[in-house]
Amino acid sequence: MSKKLVLAIAQAILIISVGWGFFLVRSPSHNRQVKADFLRVEALRSLSYAVENYAEREKRLPESLDDLRDERHNRYLETKDPERKTEYSYRKVGTTTYELCAEFNLSSEESDLGTRSHPGPDEEDFWKHPAGKHCYEIKISENVLKK
């Protein structure tokens, strides 16, 4: 083989390797979007726990997220999207059902994280979401309100 051919093959391998590396690692922008979505799901999970604790104590669902913030132990509860600076959406649907909503950058499948670290109330993939605005309908046990 000639030196030129070996050099051309080596350059091609190097270019393909660098390109493949960028493909596997993803861009910093993509990684920021993944992290922001991860934090959104974590915040919604924390809100769902706070709603359930409130319902257990007060024997009713809160009317708004303000009801949760007013409680001393929820002072540091994250109710705003850190990236968009908008309030997460909470809506009481019924006496035992409510919705929590957020706007996601990516679908949970695109994020590469899936929902492995976000077990849901009833099933492993409860916190899956599409890109864009998504609401989770959450039902608490009627027994929580009766105790």
JOFEN-V169691 format. One record per backbone hydrogen bond with DSSP energy under -1.0 kcal/mol. NH is the residue of the N-H (numbers start at 1). CO is the residue of the C=O. Records with the same first field share a line. If there is no record, write none. Layout:
BEGIN
NH: CO, CO
END
This chain:
BEGIN
6: 2
7: 3
8: 4
9: 5
10: 6
11: 7
12: 8
13: 9
14: 10
15: 11
16: 12
17: 13
18: 14
19: 15
20: 16
21: 17
22: 18
23: 19
24: 20
25: 21
26: 22
31: 27
32: 28
33: 29
34: 30
35: 31
36: 32
37: 33
38: 34
39: 35
40: 36
41: 37
42: 38
43: 39
44: 40
45: 41
46: 42
47: 43
48: 44
49: 45
50: 46
51: 47
52: 48
53: 49
54: 50
55: 51
56: 52
57: 53
58: 54
59: 55
69: 65
70: 66
71: 68
74: 71
75: 72
77: 74
81: 86
85: 81
88: 79
89: 101
91: 99
93: 97
94: 97
98: 138
99: 91
100: 136
101: 89
102: 134
104: 132
108: 129
111: 107
114: 108
116: 113
118: 115
120: 123
126: 123
128: 125
132: 104
134: 102
136: 100
138: 98
140: 96
144: 141
147: 143
END
